[in-house]
Amino acid sequence: MYMKNIHANWILLFSSFIDAKGVAILVRAEMYVAVHLFLIKDDRILLLRRYNTGFMDGQYSVIAGHVDRGESVVQAIHREAEEEAGILLAPDQLQTIQVMHRNSDTERIDYFFFVENWIGTIRNAEPSKCDDLAWFAIEALPENMIPYVRYALEQYQQGEYFTLFGWE
C-alpha cells in the first residue's frame, strides 16, 4: 500500500513528463538571462521606478535588462547602463557580486554587478520606461521595490554570491 501511494504521487507529480508508452521524458530547462547593476555611493543605492514596461510597473529596481542573443552578460550590463542611465562603465571596475537562480513565471538566471566608478552623469535616459531615478539609503529602501532585487541586495550585504529565489 505504501509503495502504491508513492507511485501514485509520482505519476501525479510528473504525469506531464510521461509519454503514451509510460516512458519518462526529460525536459531541459530554458531560462531567460538578465543583468542588474548596483550603483552604491555613501550607503545609498541608485533605483529607478519602472513605468509603462508591462512588468512590475510602479516598482523600484536597479539598472537592469535581458541579455540579447549573441551578447555576453558583460556586454549586456554595459549596454543597459548606457541605455537606462546614460553612463559608461569602465571594464576594469565591473565586479560580479551575485548570481541568482530565480523561479517566477519562468525560470531565470540573474547576474548582479557592482561598480564604484562610472563615466558620465547619471540621468534618466529612458523616460518612457522610468518615471523616477533617485538615490535611496540602503537602510530605507522604498516599500514598492521588486522583491527579488531587494532580496539580492540583502544577500549581497551578507556576502552571499549565489542565491535562490522563488523556489520555496
Order of alpha helices (4+ residues) and beta strands (2+ residues): alpha-beta-beta-beta-beta-alpha-beta-beta-beta-alpha-beta
